[in-house]
Amino acid sequence: MRWITEHKLISVLILILLILAVIFAVSVFTDGMNNTATGAVNKGMSVISGGLSSVGNTIRDNITGLFAYKALQEQIDELENENDNLRRQLVETQLDREELEQLEELSGALNFEYASNKFDMVTADITSLDGSNWTNIFTIDRGTESGIEAGDAVVNGMGLVGRIQETGDGWSKVVSIIDEDIQVSFKLVRDRKQLGVVSGNASASISGYMMDADSTVMEGDVLVTSGLGTYPRGLEIGNVKTVVYNSNTLLKEITVEPAVNFRGLEKVAVIK
């Protein structure tokens, strides 16, 4: 009984086959002498045949539906894979375009005043941020294997980023001009005779003063490196935001908006 319970469909089919065998035997035994019995047998055969046909059709339809579903699922999987590939290609294309734009910006760094001098430039990607203030100290993926040395200037397409602090095989640490330990000598683009010094501060901005108390520096003036000290001349530092006269030092103090967007840095160039 347990086997019959677990194999209901097979049990039904066996029962039907047994019934057909009995009907066939009765039909042979009567040999058509009893028209009524023969008609009953034929009617029973018709009913059973129709039932078997219905069961067969149902099984066939289910099997057909199963294969159709499987084919549909395979098509859905293919479309999903294709969609994933297209999405990945779109992201890669976006990254390639952004990298190309940054490389084009870096090429603009050659248009400074020192461009006529002979020098080498190595492009690099930023791999990690080491400072707590914006990106005042960060690591790039190029180092001594590319001829980079401590003290080399670092730029991007907008202007001066900072300098190499230390370097090794495949890496270099860059300290930016918004770091309070860096001092940069500058001159005004409007009047190259007016010199001053700026440095970073604790608020990750740039401030400094003019060397001449009679300087005519004003808001909006553009500052570039003077060529004195570490950095090549002509690298843009930023533009003057405020000018205040300090009666104690008798100097004009300035705050500066950096030319470089330090929050968006991804690629830089090192001037060797």
C-alpha atoms as an extended CHARMM CRD file, in Angstrom:
* protein
*
       272  EXT
         1         1  MET       CA              0.0000000000        0.0000000000        0.0000000000  PROA      1               0.0000000000
         2         2  ARG       CA              2.8610000000        2.3400000000        0.7750000000  PROA      2               0.0000000000
         3         3  TRP       CA              4.3250000000        1.7940000000       -2.7140000000  PROA      3               0.0000000000
         4         4  ILE       CA              0.9370000000        2.6080000000       -4.2920000000  PROA      4               0.0000000000
         5         5  THR       CA              0.6930000000        5.7930000000       -2.1930000000  PROA      5               0.0000000000
         6         6  GLU       CA              4.1550000000        6.9290000000       -3.2640000000  PROA      6               0.0000000000
         7         7  HSD       CA              3.5810000000        6.0150000000       -6.9570000000  PROA      7               0.0000000000
         8         8  LYS       CA              0.0100000000        7.1160000000       -7.6130000000  PROA      8               0.0000000000
         9         9  LEU       CA              0.4110000000        7.8570000000      -11.3160000000  PROA      9               0.0000000000
        10        10  ILE       CA              2.0540000000        4.4920000000      -12.0650000000  PROA      10              0.0000000000
        11        11  SER       CA             -0.6110000000        2.6960000000       -9.9940000000  PROA      11              0.0000000000
        12        12  VAL       CA             -3.4080000000        4.3670000000      -11.9790000000  PROA      12              0.0000000000
        13        13  LEU       CA             -1.7840000000        3.4230000000      -15.2750000000  PROA      13              0.0000000000
        14        14  ILE       CA             -1.3870000000       -0.2290000000      -14.1650000000  PROA      14              0.0000000000
        15        15  LEU       CA             -5.0370000000       -0.3060000000      -13.0850000000  PROA      15              0.0000000000
        16        16  ILE       CA             -6.1360000000        1.0680000000      -16.4490000000  PROA      16              0.0000000000
        17        17  LEU       CA             -4.0430000000       -1.5470000000      -18.2760000000  PROA      17              0.0000000000
        18        18  LEU       CA             -5.6320000000       -4.2920000000      -16.1630000000  PROA      18              0.0000000000
        19        19  ILE       CA             -9.1180000000       -2.9980000000      -16.9590000000  PROA      19              0.0000000000
        20        20  LEU       CA             -8.2740000000       -2.9290000000      -20.6590000000  PROA      20              0.0000000000
        21        21  ALA       CA             -6.9950000000       -6.5010000000      -20.4560000000  PROA      21              0.0000000000
        22        22  VAL       CA            -10.2160000000       -7.6680000000      -18.7800000000  PROA      22              0.0000000000
        23        23  ILE       CA            -12.3440000000       -5.8540000000      -21.3520000000  PROA      23              0.0000000000
        24        24  PHE       CA            -10.3260000000       -7.3640000000      -24.1850000000  PROA      24              0.0000000000
        25        25  ALA       CA            -10.7420000000      -10.8560000000      -22.7050000000  PROA      25              0.0000000000
        26        26  VAL       CA            -14.4960000000      -10.3780000000      -22.3340000000  PROA      26              0.0000000000
        27        27  SER       CA            -14.7220000000       -9.1590000000      -25.9020000000  PROA      27              0.0000000000
        28        28  VAL       CA            -12.8830000000      -12.2310000000      -27.2130000000  PROA      28              0.0000000000
        29        29  PHE       CA            -14.9730000000      -14.5880000000      -25.0650000000  PROA      29              0.0000000000
        30        30  THR       CA            -18.3160000000      -13.1910000000      -26.2270000000  PROA      30              0.0000000000
        31        31  ASP       CA            -16.9810000000      -13.1250000000      -29.8150000000  PROA      31              0.0000000000
        32        32  GLY       CA            -19.4970000000      -10.5030000000      -30.7160000000  PROA      32              0.0000000000
        33        33  MET       CA            -22.5250000000      -12.8360000000      -29.9580000000  PROA      33              0.0000000000
        34        34  ASN       CA            -23.9550000000      -10.4660000000      -27.4440000000  PROA      34              0.0000000000
        35        35  ASN       CA            -24.3830000000       -7.1090000000      -29.1240000000  PROA      35              0.0000000000
        36        36  THR       CA            -25.3040000000       -5.4370000000      -25.8630000000  PROA      36              0.0000000000
        37        37  ALA       CA            -22.1810000000       -6.7000000000      -24.0940000000  PROA      37              0.0000000000
        38        38  THR       CA            -20.0800000000       -5.8440000000      -27.1250000000  PROA      38              0.0000000000
        39        39  GLY       CA            -21.5080000000       -2.3180000000      -27.2180000000  PROA      39              0.0000000000
        40        40  ALA       CA            -20.7910000000       -1.8930000000      -23.5400000000  PROA      40              0.0000000000
        41        41  VAL       CA            -17.2720000000       -3.1010000000      -24.0620000000  PROA      41              0.0000000000
        42        42  ASN       CA            -16.7700000000       -0.7560000000      -27.0050000000  PROA      42              0.0000000000
        43        43  LYS       CA            -18.2130000000        2.1450000000      -25.0350000000  PROA      43              0.0000000000
        44        44  GLY       CA            -15.9050000000        1.3420000000      -22.1040000000  PROA      44              0.0000000000
        45        45  MET       CA            -12.9550000000        1.1610000000      -24.4810000000  PROA      45              0.0000000000
        46        46  SER       CA            -13.8910000000        4.5440000000      -25.9200000000  PROA      46              0.0000000000
        47        47  VAL       CA            -14.2060000000        6.1500000000      -22.4910000000  PROA      47              0.0000000000
        48        48  ILE       CA            -10.9220000000        4.6830000000      -21.2820000000  PROA      48              0.0000000000
        49        49  SER       CA             -9.1560000000        5.5830000000      -24.5410000000  PROA      49              0.0000000000
        50        50  GLY       CA            -10.4250000000        9.1100000000      -24.2340000000  PROA      50              0.0000000000
        51        51  GLY       CA             -9.2180000000        9.2640000000      -20.6320000000  PROA      51              0.0000000000
        52        52  LEU       CA             -5.8130000000        7.9490000000      -21.6300000000  PROA      52              0.0000000000
        53        53  SER       CA             -5.6890000000       10.4540000000      -24.4780000000  PROA      53              0.0000000000
        54        54  SER       CA             -6.5460000000       13.2690000000      -22.0690000000  PROA      54              0.0000000000
        55        55  VAL       CA             -3.8890000000       12.1320000000      -19.5990000000  PROA      55              0.0000000000
        56        56  GLY       CA             -1.3690000000       11.8850000000      -22.4330000000  PROA      56              0.0000000000
        57        57  ASN       CA             -2.2580000000       15.3490000000      -23.6980000000  PROA      57              0.0000000000
        58        58  THR       CA             -1.8960000000       16.7620000000      -20.1890000000  PROA      58              0.0000000000
        59        59  ILE       CA              1.5010000000       15.1360000000      -19.7320000000  PROA      59              0.0000000000
        60        60  ARG       CA              2.5980000000       16.3300000000      -23.1870000000  PROA      60              0.0000000000
        61        61  ASP       CA              1.4020000000       19.8700000000      -22.4880000000  PROA      61              0.0000000000
        62        62  ASN       CA              3.2250000000       19.9310000000      -19.1420000000  PROA      62              0.0000000000
        63        63  ILE       CA              6.4470000000       18.6600000000      -20.6920000000  PROA      63              0.0000000000
        64        64  THR       CA              6.1340000000       21.1840000000      -23.5300000000  PROA      64              0.0000000000
        65        65  GLY       CA              5.4730000000       23.9550000000      -21.0170000000  PROA      65              0.0000000000
        66        66  LEU       CA              8.4830000000       22.8790000000      -18.9780000000  PROA      66              0.0000000000
        67        67  PHE       CA             10.8030000000       23.0710000000      -21.9860000000  PROA      67              0.0000000000
        68        68  ALA       CA              9.2780000000       26.4030000000      -23.0520000000  PROA      68              0.0000000000
        69        69  TYR       CA              9.8450000000       27.8200000000      -19.5590000000  PROA      69              0.0000000000
        70        70  LYS       CA             13.4290000000       26.5830000000      -19.5670000000  PROA      70              0.0000000000
        71        71  ALA       CA             14.0500000000       28.2190000000      -22.9600000000  PROA      71              0.0000000000
        72        72  LEU       CA             12.4700000000       31.4660000000      -21.7260000000  PROA      72              0.0000000000
        73        73  GLN       CA             14.6110000000       31.4120000000      -18.5800000000  PROA      73              0.0000000000
        74        74  GLU       CA             17.7320000000       30.9050000000      -20.6900000000  PROA      74              0.0000000000
        75        75  GLN       CA             16.7770000000       33.9430000000      -22.8090000000  PROA      75              0.0000000000
        76        76  ILE       CA             16.2220000000       36.0030000000      -19.6390000000  PROA      76              0.0000000000
        77        77  ASP       CA             19.6400000000       34.9260000000      -18.2880000000  PROA      77              0.0000000000
        78        78  GLU       CA             21.2920000000       35.8770000000      -21.5910000000  PROA      78              0.0000000000
        79        79  LEU       CA             19.6310000000       39.3100000000      -21.5460000000  PROA      79              0.0000000000
        80        80  GLU       CA             20.7040000000       39.8770000000      -17.9310000000  PROA      80              0.0000000000
        81        81  ASN       CA             24.3020000000       38.9180000000      -18.7730000000  PROA      81              0.0000000000
        82        82  GLU       CA             24.2590000000       41.2270000000      -21.7800000000  PROA      82              0.0000000000
        83        83  ASN       CA             22.8430000000       44.0300000000      -19.6370000000  PROA      83              0.0000000000
        84        84  ASP       CA             25.5940000000       43.4940000000      -17.0280000000  PROA      84              0.0000000000
        85        85  ASN       CA             28.2430000000       43.5960000000      -19.7680000000  PROA      85              0.0000000000
        86        86  LEU       CA             26.8100000000       46.8130000000      -21.2130000000  PROA      86              0.0000000000
        87        87  ARG       CA             26.6770000000       48.4060000000      -17.7590000000  PROA      87              0.0000000000
        88        88  ARG       CA             30.3060000000       47.4220000000      -17.0930000000  PROA      88              0.0000000000
        89        89  GLN       CA             31.3890000000       48.7870000000      -20.4790000000  PROA      89              0.0000000000
        90        90  LEU       CA             29.5780000000       52.0540000000      -19.7150000000  PROA      90              0.0000000000
        91        91  VAL       CA             31.4050000000       52.4190000000      -16.3870000000  PROA      91              0.0000000000
        92        92  GLU       CA             34.7610000000       51.5990000000      -18.0070000000  PROA      92              0.0000000000
        93        93  THR       CA             34.0860000000       54.1330000000      -20.7620000000  PROA      93              0.0000000000
        94        94  GLN       CA             33.2190000000       56.7700000000      -18.1560000000  PROA      94              0.0000000000
        95        95  LEU       CA             36.4300000000       56.0550000000      -16.2390000000  PROA      95              0.0000000000
        96        96  ASP       CA             38.4890000000       56.1650000000      -19.4320000000  PROA      96              0.0000000000
        97        97  ARG       CA             36.9400000000       59.5100000000      -20.3770000000  PROA      97              0.0000000000
        98        98  GLU       CA             37.5820000000       60.9890000000      -16.9260000000  PROA      98              0.0000000000
        99        99  GLU       CA             41.1760000000       59.7790000000      -16.9980000000  PROA      99              0.0000000000
       100       100  LEU       CA             41.6510000000       61.2470000000      -20.4740000000  PROA      100             0.0000000000
       101       101  GLU       CA             40.2780000000       64.5870000000      -19.2700000000  PROA      101             0.0000000000
       102       102  GLN       CA             42.7230000000       64.6070000000      -16.3720000000  PROA      102             0.0000000000
       103       103  LEU       CA             45.6100000000       63.7320000000      -18.6770000000  PROA      103             0.0000000000
       104       104  GLU       CA             44.5870000000       66.6070000000      -20.9470000000  PROA      104             0.0000000000
       105       105  GLU       CA             44.5600000000       68.8870000000      -17.9110000000  PROA      105             0.0000000000
       106       106  LEU       CA             48.0380000000       67.7030000000      -16.9840000000  PROA      106             0.0000000000
       107       107  SER       CA             49.2620000000       68.6330000000      -20.4330000000  PROA      107             0.0000000000
       108       108  GLY       CA             48.1680000000       72.1850000000      -19.6110000000  PROA      108             0.0000000000
       109       109  ALA       CA             50.8370000000       72.2410000000      -16.9110000000  PROA      109             0.0000000000
       110       110  LEU       CA             53.3720000000       72.6160000000      -19.7160000000  PROA      110             0.0000000000
       111       111  ASN       CA             51.9760000000       76.0390000000      -20.5880000000  PROA      111             0.0000000000
       112       112  PHE       CA             53.6080000000       77.7710000000      -17.6270000000  PROA      112             0.0000000000
       113       113  GLU       CA             56.4690000000       80.2090000000      -17.7310000000  PROA      113             0.0000000000
       114       114  TYR       CA             59.1070000000       77.5040000000      -17.2380000000  PROA      114             0.0000000000
       115       115  ALA       CA             57.9270000000       75.5340000000      -20.3020000000  PROA      115             0.0000000000
       116       116  SER       CA             60.9000000000       76.6470000000      -22.3730000000  PROA      116             0.0000000000
       117       117  ASN       CA             63.2770000000       74.9790000000      -19.9040000000  PROA      117             0.0000000000
       118       118  LYS       CA             64.3050000000       71.3520000000      -20.2890000000  PROA      118             0.0000000000
       119       119  PHE       CA             62.6700000000       69.0260000000      -17.7970000000  PROA      119             0.0000000000
       120       120  ASP       CA             60.9460000000       65.6450000000      -17.5260000000  PROA      120             0.0000000000
       121       121  MET       CA             57.4100000000       65.0840000000      -16.2980000000  PROA      121             0.0000000000
       122       122  VAL       CA             56.0340000000       61.8190000000      -14.9080000000  PROA      122             0.0000000000
       123       123  THR       CA             52.2870000000       61.3200000000      -14.5460000000  PROA      123             0.0000000000
       124       124  ALA       CA             50.9760000000       59.3130000000      -11.5870000000  PROA      124             0.0000000000
       125       125  ASP       CA             47.7430000000       58.1950000000       -9.9360000000  PROA      125             0.0000000000
       126       126  ILE       CA             46.9160000000       58.8980000000       -6.3030000000  PROA      126             0.0000000000
       127       127  THR       CA             46.6300000000       55.5910000000       -4.4610000000  PROA      127             0.0000000000
       128       128  SER       CA             45.9070000000       56.6600000000       -0.8700000000  PROA      128             0.0000000000
       129       129  LEU       CA             45.2360000000       59.6960000000        1.3030000000  PROA      129             0.0000000000
       130       130  ASP       CA             47.4310000000       59.9620000000        4.3860000000  PROA      130             0.0000000000
       131       131  GLY       CA             46.3950000000       63.2790000000        5.8770000000  PROA      131             0.0000000000
       132       132  SER       CA             43.4410000000       64.2370000000        8.0460000000  PROA      132             0.0000000000
       133       133  ASN       CA             42.9780000000       67.6020000000        6.2950000000  PROA      133             0.0000000000
       134       134  TRP       CA             41.6270000000       67.1570000000        2.7690000000  PROA      134             0.0000000000
       135       135  THR       CA             44.5140000000       65.6620000000        0.8040000000  PROA      135             0.0000000000
       136       136  ASN       CA             47.3850000000       67.5270000000        2.4350000000  PROA      136             0.0000000000
       137       137  ILE       CA             49.5160000000       64.3450000000        2.2970000000  PROA      137             0.0000000000
       138       138  PHE       CA             48.9140000000       61.4940000000       -0.1520000000  PROA      138             0.0000000000
       139       139  THR       CA             50.6860000000       58.6330000000       -1.9200000000  PROA      139             0.0000000000
       140       140  ILE       CA             51.1510000000       58.1690000000       -5.6780000000  PROA      140             0.0000000000
       141       141  ASP       CA             52.0420000000       55.0450000000       -7.6700000000  PROA      141             0.0000000000
       142       142  ARG       CA             55.3630000000       56.2190000000       -9.1350000000  PROA      142             0.0000000000
       143       143  GLY       CA             58.7270000000       56.4720000000       -7.4010000000  PROA      143             0.0000000000
       144       144  THR       CA             62.4660000000       55.9780000000       -7.7210000000  PROA      144             0.0000000000
       145       145  GLU       CA             62.0210000000       53.5940000000      -10.6650000000  PROA      145             0.0000000000
       146       146  SER       CA             60.7490000000       56.6380000000      -12.6140000000  PROA      146             0.0000000000
       147       147  GLY       CA             63.5880000000       58.9140000000      -11.4800000000  PROA      147             0.0000000000
       148       148  ILE       CA             61.4820000000       60.7350000000       -8.8750000000  PROA      148             0.0000000000
       149       149  GLU       CA             63.3960000000       62.2880000000       -5.9780000000  PROA      149             0.0000000000
       150       150  ALA       CA             62.4690000000       64.0110000000       -2.7290000000  PROA      150             0.0000000000
       151       151  GLY       CA             61.8440000000       67.7180000000       -3.3330000000  PROA      151             0.0000000000
       152       152  ASP       CA             60.4880000000       67.3280000000       -6.8950000000  PROA      152             0.0000000000
       153       153  ALA       CA             57.5310000000       69.6010000000       -7.6600000000  PROA      153             0.0000000000
       154       154  VAL       CA             54.0690000000       68.0730000000       -8.1430000000  PROA      154             0.0000000000
       155       155  VAL       CA             51.4280000000       69.7250000000      -10.3440000000  PROA      155             0.0000000000
       156       156  ASN       CA             48.1590000000       69.0730000000      -12.1210000000  PROA      156             0.0000000000
       157       157  GLY       CA             46.5670000000       70.8960000000      -15.0350000000  PROA      157             0.0000000000
       158       158  MET       CA             45.3950000000       73.7560000000      -12.8140000000  PROA      158             0.0000000000
       159       159  GLY       CA             48.6270000000       74.5540000000      -11.0130000000  PROA      159             0.0000000000
       160       160  LEU       CA             50.9260000000       73.7160000000       -8.1140000000  PROA      160             0.0000000000
       161       161  VAL       CA             49.9360000000       70.7350000000       -5.9390000000  PROA      161             0.0000000000
       162       162  GLY       CA             53.0040000000       70.3360000000       -3.7170000000  PROA      162             0.0000000000
       163       163  ARG       CA             56.3060000000       68.4800000000       -3.5510000000  PROA      163             0.0000000000
       164       164  ILE       CA             57.6620000000       64.9640000000       -3.0920000000  PROA      164             0.0000000000
       165       165  GLN       CA             58.3400000000       64.3500000000        0.6000000000  PROA      165             0.0000000000
       166       166  GLU       CA             59.8090000000       60.8470000000        0.3310000000  PROA      166             0.0000000000
       167       167  THR       CA             59.9420000000       58.1730000000       -2.3330000000  PROA      167             0.0000000000
       168       168  GLY       CA             60.6890000000       54.5160000000       -2.9380000000  PROA      168             0.0000000000
       169       169  ASP       CA             60.2900000000       51.8210000000       -5.5770000000  PROA      169             0.0000000000
       170       170  GLY       CA             56.7780000000       52.2030000000       -6.9920000000  PROA      170             0.0000000000
       171       171  TRP       CA             55.5470000000       54.8820000000       -4.5750000000  PROA      171             0.0000000000
       172       172  SER       CA             56.0630000000       58.4590000000       -3.4310000000  PROA      172             0.0000000000
       173       173  LYS       CA             54.5190000000       60.5660000000       -0.6780000000  PROA      173             0.0000000000
       174       174  VAL       CA             53.3840000000       64.0380000000       -1.7050000000  PROA      174             0.0000000000
       175       175  VAL       CA             52.9270000000       66.8980000000        0.7410000000  PROA      175             0.0000000000
       176       176  SER       CA             50.6320000000       69.5460000000       -0.7140000000  PROA      176             0.0000000000
       177       177  ILE       CA             50.8510000000       73.3180000000       -0.4550000000  PROA      177             0.0000000000
       178       178  ILE       CA             47.8170000000       73.3730000000        1.8490000000  PROA      178             0.0000000000
       179       179  ASP       CA             49.9760000000       71.6270000000        4.4610000000  PROA      179             0.0000000000
       180       180  GLU       CA             51.1180000000       74.1240000000        7.0810000000  PROA      180             0.0000000000
       181       181  ASP       CA             54.7650000000       73.0240000000        6.8760000000  PROA      181             0.0000000000
       182       182  ILE       CA             55.2560000000       74.2410000000        3.3020000000  PROA      182             0.0000000000
       183       183  GLN       CA             56.3000000000       77.7810000000        2.3930000000  PROA      183             0.0000000000
       184       184  VAL       CA             56.1520000000       78.9350000000       -1.2110000000  PROA      184             0.0000000000
       185       185  SER       CA             57.7110000000       82.0680000000       -2.6480000000  PROA      185             0.0000000000
       186       186  PHE       CA             55.4620000000       83.8160000000       -5.1840000000  PROA      186             0.0000000000
       187       187  LYS       CA             55.0770000000       86.8530000000       -7.3740000000  PROA      187             0.0000000000
       188       188  LEU       CA             52.0310000000       88.5870000000       -8.8080000000  PROA      188             0.0000000000
       189       189  VAL       CA             51.1730000000       87.8650000000      -12.4380000000  PROA      189             0.0000000000
       190       190  ARG       CA             50.0190000000       91.4690000000      -12.7640000000  PROA      190             0.0000000000
       191       191  ASP       CA             53.3470000000       92.8460000000      -11.5100000000  PROA      191             0.0000000000
       192       192  ARG       CA             56.2570000000       90.3640000000      -11.3970000000  PROA      192             0.0000000000
       193       193  LYS       CA             58.3050000000       92.6870000000       -9.1620000000  PROA      193             0.0000000000
       194       194  GLN       CA             55.9260000000       92.2100000000       -6.2340000000  PROA      194             0.0000000000
       195       195  LEU       CA             57.0000000000       89.1900000000       -4.1850000000  PROA      195             0.0000000000
       196       196  GLY       CA             55.6070000000       87.3960000000       -1.1750000000  PROA      196             0.0000000000
       197       197  VAL       CA             55.4180000000       84.1080000000        0.7340000000  PROA      197             0.0000000000
       198       198  VAL       CA             52.4420000000       81.8280000000        1.3580000000  PROA      198             0.0000000000
       199       199  SER       CA             51.9870000000       78.5860000000        3.2730000000  PROA      199             0.0000000000
       200       200  GLY       CA             49.2520000000       76.2150000000        4.3300000000  PROA      200             0.0000000000
       201       201  ASN       CA             47.5120000000       76.3870000000        7.6800000000  PROA      201             0.0000000000
       202       202  ALA       CA             45.4980000000       74.2630000000       10.0880000000  PROA      202             0.0000000000
       203       203  SER       CA             42.2590000000       74.9460000000        8.1920000000  PROA      203             0.0000000000
       204       204  ALA       CA             43.7090000000       73.4500000000        4.9750000000  PROA      204             0.0000000000
       205       205  SER       CA             43.8210000000       76.7960000000        3.1790000000  PROA      205             0.0000000000
       206       206  ILE       CA             46.6230000000       79.1290000000        2.0650000000  PROA      206             0.0000000000
       207       207  SER       CA             47.6590000000       82.4380000000        3.5640000000  PROA      207             0.0000000000
       208       208  GLY       CA             50.7580000000       84.6430000000        3.5530000000  PROA      208             0.0000000000
       209       209  TYR       CA             52.0820000000       88.1270000000        3.1980000000  PROA      209             0.0000000000
       210       210  MET       CA             53.7330000000       90.5240000000        0.7540000000  PROA      210             0.0000000000
       211       211  MET       CA             57.4380000000       91.2940000000        1.1660000000  PROA      211             0.0000000000
       212       212  ASP       CA             56.9200000000       95.0000000000        0.4690000000  PROA      212             0.0000000000
       213       213  ALA       CA             54.6430000000       96.9690000000        2.7940000000  PROA      213             0.0000000000
       214       214  ASP       CA             53.8520000000       99.2780000000       -0.1330000000  PROA      214             0.0000000000
       215       215  SER       CA             52.6180000000       96.4250000000       -2.3180000000  PROA      215             0.0000000000
       216       216  THR       CA             49.5380000000       97.1330000000       -4.4070000000  PROA      216             0.0000000000
       217       217  VAL       CA             48.2430000000       93.5520000000       -4.0840000000  PROA      217             0.0000000000
       218       218  MET       CA             44.4620000000       93.3500000000       -4.3580000000  PROA      218             0.0000000000
       219       219  GLU       CA             41.6540000000       90.8070000000       -4.3200000000  PROA      219             0.0000000000
       220       220  GLY       CA             41.6400000000       88.6730000000       -7.4740000000  PROA      220             0.0000000000
       221       221  ASP       CA             45.3880000000       88.9230000000       -8.1350000000  PROA      221             0.0000000000
       222       222  VAL       CA             46.8400000000       85.6780000000       -9.4670000000  PROA      222             0.0000000000
       223       223  LEU       CA             49.9240000000       84.2610000000       -7.7480000000  PROA      223             0.0000000000
       224       224  VAL       CA             52.5940000000       82.1250000000       -9.4270000000  PROA      224             0.0000000000
       225       225  THR       CA             55.7850000000       80.5780000000       -8.0950000000  PROA      225             0.0000000000
       226       226  SER       CA             58.7340000000       82.9560000000       -8.2420000000  PROA      226             0.0000000000
       227       227  GLY       CA             61.3970000000       80.3250000000       -8.9560000000  PROA      227             0.0000000000
       228       228  LEU       CA             63.1130000000       80.9760000000       -5.6090000000  PROA      228             0.0000000000
       229       229  GLY       CA             63.5370000000       77.8260000000       -3.5470000000  PROA      229             0.0000000000
       230       230  THR       CA             62.1220000000       74.3860000000       -4.3950000000  PROA      230             0.0000000000
       231       231  TYR       CA             59.6050000000       75.1150000000       -7.1220000000  PROA      231             0.0000000000
       232       232  PRO       CA             60.1330000000       76.0840000000      -10.7900000000  PROA      232             0.0000000000
       233       233  ARG       CA             58.9470000000       79.5710000000      -11.6500000000  PROA      233             0.0000000000
       234       234  GLY       CA             55.5640000000       80.2730000000      -13.1820000000  PROA      234             0.0000000000
       235       235  LEU       CA             53.4190000000       77.5740000000      -11.5360000000  PROA      235             0.0000000000
       236       236  GLU       CA             50.0330000000       78.9870000000      -10.6110000000  PROA      236             0.0000000000
       237       237  ILE       CA             49.3010000000       78.9080000000       -6.8810000000  PROA      237             0.0000000000
       238       238  GLY       CA             45.8940000000       80.5840000000       -6.7460000000  PROA      238             0.0000000000
       239       239  ASN       CA             44.2230000000       83.9740000000       -6.5090000000  PROA      239             0.0000000000
       240       240  VAL       CA             43.9810000000       86.4560000000       -3.6620000000  PROA      240             0.0000000000
       241       241  LYS       CA             40.7430000000       86.3580000000       -1.6360000000  PROA      241             0.0000000000
       242       242  THR       CA             41.4220000000       88.9590000000        1.0510000000  PROA      242             0.0000000000
       243       243  VAL       CA             44.0510000000       91.6310000000        1.8240000000  PROA      243             0.0000000000
       244       244  VAL       CA             44.5630000000       92.9620000000        5.3450000000  PROA      244             0.0000000000
       245       245  TYR       CA             47.2440000000       95.3540000000        6.5750000000  PROA      245             0.0000000000
       246       246  ASN       CA             48.8930000000       94.1680000000        9.8060000000  PROA      246             0.0000000000
       247       247  SER       CA             49.9760000000       97.1890000000       11.8290000000  PROA      247             0.0000000000
       248       248  ASN       CA             52.2240000000       95.0490000000       14.0260000000  PROA      248             0.0000000000
       249       249  THR       CA             54.3060000000       93.5680000000       11.2090000000  PROA      249             0.0000000000
       250       250  LEU       CA             53.7240000000       96.5020000000        8.8810000000  PROA      250             0.0000000000
       251       251  LEU       CA             52.9880000000       94.0310000000        6.0990000000  PROA      251             0.0000000000
       252       252  LYS       CA             49.9650000000       93.2400000000        3.9530000000  PROA      252             0.0000000000
       253       253  GLU       CA             48.6160000000       89.7920000000        4.7840000000  PROA      253             0.0000000000
       254       254  ILE       CA             46.6200000000       87.8120000000        2.2320000000  PROA      254             0.0000000000
       255       255  THR       CA             44.4660000000       84.7060000000        2.0450000000  PROA      255             0.0000000000
       256       256  VAL       CA             44.5250000000       82.6940000000       -1.1750000000  PROA      256             0.0000000000
       257       257  GLU       CA             42.0520000000       80.5000000000       -3.0280000000  PROA      257             0.0000000000
       258       258  PRO       CA             44.1200000000       77.5470000000       -4.3680000000  PROA      258             0.0000000000
       259       259  ALA       CA             44.1300000000       77.0040000000       -8.1240000000  PROA      259             0.0000000000
       260       260  VAL       CA             43.9570000000       73.2510000000       -7.5410000000  PROA      260             0.0000000000
       261       261  ASN       CA             40.8050000000       71.5090000000       -6.3330000000  PROA      261             0.0000000000
       262       262  PHE       CA             42.4280000000       69.2610000000       -3.7250000000  PROA      262             0.0000000000
       263       263  ARG       CA             39.1720000000       67.4370000000       -2.9870000000  PROA      263             0.0000000000
       264       264  GLY       CA             38.9530000000       66.1680000000       -6.5740000000  PROA      264             0.0000000000
       265       265  LEU       CA             42.5710000000       65.1120000000       -7.1120000000  PROA      265             0.0000000000
       266       266  GLU       CA             43.0570000000       61.7240000000       -8.7810000000  PROA      266             0.0000000000
       267       267  LYS       CA             46.0260000000       62.1960000000      -11.1040000000  PROA      267             0.0000000000
       268       268  VAL       CA             49.0970000000       64.4150000000      -10.8440000000  PROA      268             0.0000000000
       269       269  ALA       CA             52.4310000000       64.9810000000      -12.5760000000  PROA      269             0.0000000000
       270       270  VAL       CA             55.8840000000       65.1370000000      -11.0430000000  PROA      270             0.0000000000
       271       271  ILE       CA             58.4430000000       67.5660000000      -12.5030000000  PROA      271             0.0000000000
       272       272  LYS       CA             61.9190000000       66.0090000000      -12.3110000000  PROA      272             0.0000000000
